[in-house]
Amino acid sequence: MNHHLKPPVDPAELEHRNLRGGEFWRAVPAYEDVDEATFLDHIWQGRKSVKTTEELFETIGEIVDPTFLEDAKEGFRRAPMAVRVSPYMIACIDWTRPYEDPIRRQFIPVASKLLPDHPRLTLDSLHEQDDAPVQGLTHRYVDKALFLPLQTCPVYCRFCTRSYAIGPDTESVDKAALAKTPEQWKQAFAYIASRPELEDIVISGGDVYQMAAKNITLIGESLLAIPHVRRMRFATKGPAVMPMKILTDHAWTDALTGVVDHGRKLGKDVVVHTHFNSPNEITQITKRAMDVLFSRAITVRNQSVLIRGVNDDPATMTLLVKRMSWVNVHPYYVYMHDLVKGVEEMRTSIQTSVDLEKFVRGTTAGFNTPLFICDAPGGGGKRDVHSFDFYDRENGIAVYSAPSVKPEQSFLYFDPIDTLSAEAQARWAIPAVQDAMIREAVARAGGKVAAPA
């Protein structure tokens, strides 16, 4: 008898392969008569996206309690981000439990769940505009730049790190301008061409899903023509929120493929970076779309955000990582939720991320295991979440340094106040005590000057 044989696998270990299929969207009243061809039409998805509480009521009104819709109406009014939710995402929500649903939490605000902002929160917590030599371009790392050629997305995430600029103005935020015209793009290309150290360009926004095929080609070919640019990443949440575009917008998919193929012939790496946060976002439609990109040799990597009630427990995060791997999406980063206003109930502590990182590592192959990251507020860039110089867990203050990005500075991440003890919450209510706690944390981290909030 071979005593080294493993017992039969627990079926729960294969849950990541069980992708939702069939015409599941027909459970939503507004979509009950929608056939597959219509639901997979990216143009229909865009036109039928929910943007107002009136549209939300017309779409789901028969299957939710009216008090939820009133709650959402006030949530829409108070949100720093405009609302836009694709029918695909609406159909992926479990409307029998909308308050707990991880997809609803990301896209549809409800006033009753909002928490007061941490007193140190801002709209542009990463200070991207401080490192913008021309409009719509952030140059922070020596060899990498972030190009932002548009301000619109197929959906608007409540937790968007660029809530200062993305989408239309809201009652609480007048949006800053990015580079929206080809003439402004030329200024960005000229800057990139003038900086021989720039080898890696991220094209984001906004979302490149919203770009016409001709502009995917224009931007891709313009950057490939710069000799020192070696790597490009097209950033889009589209595969998570509207995967059918890859299946039915043939011009867009072909344009992306053309840039990838041309880059490969030049010895340059062109990939897609996307943004799945919940395993519930990944369906059979997702797999069909990812199979198209995989068949065209297009690498897809994922950058998740760690969100309370969405993916902040070990089982859910492991399922997300393994389900992405199953559809050939490489888990790359899991970010700490940025310190942006209006979504405090979605943030988690640094300790939560540290614990998740320990649990997830070893559940699958290393190249399919994400790095857990804190994008250091104030412009410090991406830091391994556990690499803090000091972490005051009692008061929720983590101090990071970034010697190769901005030396001689400390960068602070603050845990959500509601997760702290009553005594710590009371201290955060007093501005002078806040300052003293921060000074002490920075001193214990090594005495570097704290980056401005």
C-alpha positions in Angstrom: 0.0 0.0 0.0 1.3 3.5 -0.9 0.9 5.6 2.2 1.9 8.7 0.3 -1.1 9.0 -1.8 -3.3 12.0 -1.1 -7.0 11.5 -0.4 -9.5 12.5 -3.1 -9.7 16.3 -3.5 -12.4 18.1 -1.6 -14.9 19.4 -4.2 -14.6 22.9 -2.6 -11.0 23.0 -3.9 -12.5 23.0 -7.5 -15.1 25.7 -6.9 -13.0 28.2 -9.0 -13.9 26.2 -12.1 -17.7 26.6 -11.6 -18.4 29.6 -13.7 -21.9 31.0 -13.9 -23.5 30.2 -17.2 -26.8 30.2 -19.0 -29.0 33.2 -19.6 -28.7 34.4 -15.9 -29.5 38.0 -16.8 -33.2 37.0 -17.4 -33.7 37.0 -13.6 -33.6 40.8 -13.8 -37.0 42.2 -14.7 -35.7 44.6 -17.4 -33.8 41.8 -19.1 -36.2 38.9 -18.9 -36.9 39.1 -22.6 -33.4 39.8 -23.7 -31.8 37.1 -25.9 -28.2 36.1 -25.8 -27.2 38.0 -29.0 -28.6 41.2 -27.6 -27.1 40.8 -24.2 -23.6 40.2 -25.7 -23.9 43.3 -27.9 -21.4 45.8 -26.4 -23.4 48.7 -27.9 -26.6 47.5 -26.1 -24.6 47.1 -22.9 -23.4 50.7 -23.1 -26.9 52.2 -24.0 -28.6 50.2 -21.2 -26.1 51.0 -18.4 -27.7 52.3 -15.2 -26.8 55.9 -14.4 -29.6 57.3 -12.3 -31.9 56.0 -9.5 -34.8 56.2 -11.9 -33.0 53.8 -14.3 -32.1 51.6 -11.4 -35.8 51.4 -10.4 -36.9 50.7 -13.9 -34.3 47.9 -14.1 -34.7 46.1 -10.8 -37.7 47.7 -9.1 -39.8 44.6 -8.9 -37.3 42.5 -7.1 -36.0 44.8 -4.3 -37.5 46.4 -1.3 -38.5 50.0 -2.1 -36.5 51.2 1.0 -33.3 50.0 -0.8 -34.1 52.3 -3.8 -34.6 55.2 -1.5 -31.4 54.4 0.3 -29.6 54.3 -3.1 -31.2 57.6 -4.2 -29.5 59.4 -1.3 -26.3 57.4 -1.9 -26.2 58.6 -5.5 -26.6 62.2 -4.3 -23.7 62.0 -1.8 -21.2 60.0 -4.0 -18.0 61.6 -5.2 -18.2 59.4 -8.3 -21.0 59.4 -10.9 -22.8 56.1 -11.2 -22.6 54.0 -14.4 -23.3 50.2 -14.1 -23.4 47.9 -17.1 -26.3 45.4 -17.5 -23.8 42.6 -17.2 -22.8 43.9 -13.7 -26.5 44.5 -12.8 -27.2 40.8 -13.7 -24.3 39.5 -11.6 -25.6 41.1 -8.4 -27.7 38.9 -6.1 -30.7 41.2 -5.6 -32.1 39.0 -2.9 -29.3 40.4 -0.6 -28.3 43.7 -2.2 -26.7 45.2 0.9 -24.3 42.3 1.2 -23.6 41.7 -2.4 -19.9 42.4 -3.3 -20.6 43.8 -6.8 -23.4 46.1 -5.6 -20.9 47.5 -2.9 -18.4 48.4 -5.7 -20.8 50.3 -8.0 -24.1 51.3 -6.3 -23.8 53.6 -3.2 -26.4 53.4 -0.4 -26.5 56.2 2.1 -27.2 54.0 5.1 -23.8 52.2 4.8 -21.6 55.3 4.4 -19.1 56.2 7.2 -17.5 59.5 8.0 -14.2 60.0 6.1 -10.9 59.6 7.9 -9.7 63.1 8.7 -6.6 62.6 6.6 -8.3 61.5 3.4 -8.1 63.5 0.1 -9.4 63.1 -3.4 -6.0 62.8 -5.1 -4.3 60.7 -2.4 -1.5 59.6 -4.7 -0.6 63.1 -5.7 -0.6 62.1 -9.4 -1.0 65.7 -10.6 2.1 66.7 -8.6 4.2 64.5 -10.8 2.6 65.6 -14.1 5.0 67.4 -16.4 2.3 67.7 -19.1 -1.4 67.4 -18.9 -2.5 63.7 -18.6 0.9 62.3 -18.0 2.4 61.3 -14.6 6.1 60.6 -14.4 7.0 59.3 -10.9 9.2 56.3 -11.3 12.5 56.8 -13.2 11.7 54.4 -16.1 7.9 54.4 -16.1 5.1 56.9 -17.0 1.3 56.8 -16.6 -0.5 58.2 -19.7 -4.1 59.3 -19.1 -5.7 60.0 -22.5 -9.4 60.0 -21.5 -11.7 60.5 -18.5 -14.5 58.0 -19.1 -15.1 54.4 -18.2 -17.6 51.6 -19.1 -18.6 51.6 -15.4 -17.6 54.0 -12.6 -16.1 52.3 -9.5 -17.1 54.0 -6.2 -13.5 53.6 -4.9 -11.8 55.1 -7.9 -8.3 56.5 -7.1 -8.9 59.2 -9.7 -12.3 60.3 -8.4 -10.7 63.8 -8.7 -10.8 63.5 -12.5 -12.8 60.6 -13.8 -16.4 60.8 -15.1 -18.7 63.8 -15.1 -18.9 66.3 -12.2 -21.0 65.4 -9.2 -22.6 67.4 -6.5 -19.5 67.1 -4.3 -16.6 67.1 -6.9 -15.7 69.3 -9.9 -13.4 67.0 -11.9 -9.9 68.0 -12.9 -8.9 67.8 -16.6 -6.8 65.1 -18.2 -5.5 64.8 -21.7 -8.6 64.2 -23.9 -7.6 65.4 -27.4 -5.1 64.1 -29.9 -3.3 67.4 -29.7 -2.8 66.9 -26.0 -1.7 63.3 -26.6 1.1 64.7 -28.9 2.4 66.7 -26.0 2.6 63.6 -23.9 4.3 61.6 -26.7 6.8 64.5 -27.2 7.7 64.4 -23.5 8.1 60.6 -23.5 10.3 60.9 -26.6 12.4 63.5 -24.8 13.1 61.3 -21.8 15.4 58.4 -22.8 15.0 56.8 -19.4 11.3 56.0 -20.0 10.9 52.4 -21.1 7.5 51.5 -19.6 4.3 53.3 -20.4 0.9 52.5 -18.8 -2.1 53.7 -20.8 -5.0 54.2 -18.5 -7.5 57.0 -17.8 -10.4 56.6 -17.7 -10.5 53.3 -19.5 -9.1 52.3 -22.9 -12.3 50.2 -23.4 -13.9 53.6 -24.2 -11.5 54.5 -26.9 -12.3 54.1 -30.6 -10.3 51.4 -32.3 -8.5 54.0 -34.4 -7.2 55.6 -31.2 -6.0 52.4 -29.8 -3.9 52.1 -32.9 -2.8 55.7 -32.9 -1.6 55.7 -29.3 -0.1 52.2 -29.6 1.8 52.9 -32.8 2.9 56.4 -31.6 4.5 54.9 -28.5 6.0 51.9 -30.3 7.7 54.3 -32.6 9.7 55.8 -29.7 12.9 53.7 -29.7 13.5 53.6 -25.9 9.9 52.6 -25.1 10.1 48.8 -24.5 6.9 48.0 -22.6 3.3 49.1 -22.8 0.3 48.2 -20.7 -3.3 49.0 -21.8 -5.3 49.3 -18.6 -9.0 48.5 -18.7 -11.6 47.2 -16.2 -13.6 46.2 -19.3 -13.0 42.4 -19.1 -14.5 42.4 -15.6 -17.5 44.6 -16.2 -18.3 44.2 -20.0 -16.4 41.1 -21.3 -18.8 40.9 -24.3 -17.1 43.9 -26.0 -14.1 41.6 -26.7 -16.5 39.2 -28.4 -18.6 41.7 -30.4 -16.5 44.8 -31.0 -14.3 43.2 -33.5 -12.7 46.5 -34.6 -11.5 47.3 -31.1 -10.2 43.8 -30.4 -8.5 43.7 -33.8 -6.8 47.1 -33.1 -5.5 45.9 -29.8 -4.2 42.7 -31.4 -2.5 44.7 -34.1 -0.6 46.8 -31.6 0.4 43.7 -29.6 1.6 41.9 -32.8 3.5 44.9 -34.0 5.2 45.3 -30.6 6.2 41.7 -30.6 7.8 42.1 -34.1 9.8 45.0 -32.7 10.8 43.0 -29.6 8.6 45.1 -27.4 6.1 43.9 -24.8 2.5 45.1 -25.1 0.0 43.6 -22.6 -3.4 44.2 -21.0 -3.9 45.0 -17.3 -7.4 44.5 -16.0 -9.3 44.8 -12.7 -11.3 41.9 -11.3 -12.2 42.3 -7.6 -14.8 39.6 -7.0 -15.0 36.0 -8.1 -18.7 36.7 -8.9 -17.6 38.9 -11.8 -16.1 35.9 -13.6 -18.6 34.0 -15.7 -18.7 31.8 -18.8 -18.9 35.0 -20.8 -15.7 36.1 -19.2 -14.0 32.9 -20.1 -15.1 33.2 -23.7 -13.7 36.7 -23.9 -10.4 35.7 -22.3 -10.1 32.8 -24.6 -10.2 35.2 -27.5 -7.3 37.2 -26.1 -5.4 34.1 -25.1 -5.8 32.7 -28.7 -4.2 35.9 -29.9 -1.2 35.6 -27.5 -2.3 38.7 -25.6 -1.1 38.6 -22.0 -3.7 39.7 -19.4 -2.7 40.7 -15.8 -5.0 41.7 -13.0 -4.8 44.5 -10.4 -7.4 44.1 -7.7 -8.3 46.5 -4.9 -8.7 45.1 -1.4 -12.3 46.0 -0.4 -14.2 45.4 2.8 -17.1 43.0 2.2 -15.9 42.2 -1.3 -12.6 40.2 -1.1 -11.2 40.8 2.3 -11.5 37.2 3.7 -9.1 34.4 2.9 -11.7 32.1 1.2 -12.9 34.8 -1.2 -9.5 36.1 -2.1 -8.2 32.6 -2.8 -11.3 31.9 -5.0 -10.7 35.1 -6.9 -7.0 34.3 -7.5 -7.7 30.8 -8.6 -10.7 31.7 -10.8 -8.7 34.4 -12.6 -5.9 31.8 -13.2 -8.5 29.4 -14.6 -9.4 31.9 -17.3 -5.8 32.8 -18.1 -5.7 36.1 -16.2 -2.5 36.5 -14.1 -3.1 37.9 -10.6 -0.5 40.7 -10.4 -1.3 43.1 -7.6 -3.8 43.4 -4.7 -3.8 47.1 -3.7 -4.7 48.6 -0.4 -7.8 50.7 -1.0 -6.6 54.3 -1.7 -7.3 57.0 0.8 -10.1 58.6 -1.3 -13.2 60.3 0.1 -16.8 59.0 0.3 -16.1 55.3 0.6 -14.7 54.8 4.1 -16.9 51.7 4.7 -15.0 49.9 1.9 -11.5 50.3 3.3 -9.6 47.7 5.3 -6.6 47.8 7.6 -3.0 47.1 6.6 -3.1 44.1 9.0 -5.9 42.6 6.9 -3.8 42.7 3.8 -0.7 41.3 5.6 -2.8 38.4 6.9 -4.4 37.7 3.5 -1.0 37.7 1.8 0.2 35.0 4.2 -2.8 32.9 3.6 -3.0 33.1 -0.2 0.7 32.3 -0.8 1.0 28.6 -1.3 -2.6 28.0 -2.5 -1.5 28.1 -6.2 1.6 28.6 -8.3 3.9 31.5 -7.5 3.5 33.2 -10.8 -0.3 33.2 -10.2 0.0 34.6 -6.7 -0.5 38.4 -6.5 1.7 40.9 -4.6 -0.2 42.7 -1.9 0.7 46.4 -2.3 0.2 49.7 -0.6 0.5 52.5 -3.2 2.0 54.9 -0.7 -0.2 58.1 -0.3 1.6 61.3 -1.1 3.4 59.9 -4.1 5.7 57.2 -2.7 4.7 54.6 -5.2 4.0 50.9 -4.8 5.3 49.3 -1.6 5.0 45.7 -0.5 2.3 45.9 2.1 4.4 44.2 4.8 7.4 46.5 4.1 6.4 49.3 6.4 9.1 51.0 8.5 6.7 51.2 11.4 3.1 50.2 12.0 1.1 51.6 14.9 -1.7 49.0 15.0 -3.4 50.6 18.0 -3.9 54.0 16.2 -3.9 52.6 12.6 -0.9 54.4 11.2 1.5 52.6 8.8 4.7 54.4 7.7 6.5 53.6 4.5 9.6 54.9 2.8 10.5 54.9 -0.9 14.2 55.5 -1.2 14.4 55.0 -5.0 11.3 57.2 -5.7 11.3 60.0 -3.2 14.1 59.6 -0.7 14.1 61.3 2.7 10.3 61.2 3.0 7.9 59.0 4.9 4.5 58.1 3.5 1.5 57.3 5.7 -1.4 55.0 5.3 -4.3 55.2 7.8 -6.5 52.3 8.8 -10.3 53.0 8.9 -11.1 54.6 12.2 -14.2 52.5 12.7 -11.9 49.4 12.9 -9.9 50.8 15.8 -10.6 50.6 19.5 -13.0 53.2 21.1 -10.0 54.8 22.8 -8.1 55.2 19.5 -11.3 56.5 17.8 -11.5 59.2 20.5 -7.9 60.3 19.9 -8.6 60.7 16.1 -11.4 63.2 17.0 -8.8 65.7 18.3 -6.7 67.4 15.6 -3.8 68.1 18.0 -3.7 64.5 19.1 -3.8 63.4 15.5 -0.7 65.4 14.7 1.1 64.0 17.8 0.3 60.4 16.9 1.6 61.0 13.3 4.8 62.6 14.5 5.5 59.8 16.9 4.9 57.1 14.2 7.2 58.9 11.8 9.9 59.3 14.4 9.7 55.6 15.3 10.0 54.8 11.6 13.3 56.5 11.4 12.6 60.2 11.6 12.0 61.1 8.0 9.8 64.0 7.1 6.2 62.9 6.3 4.9 63.5 2.8 2.1 66.2 2.8 -1.4 64.8 3.0 
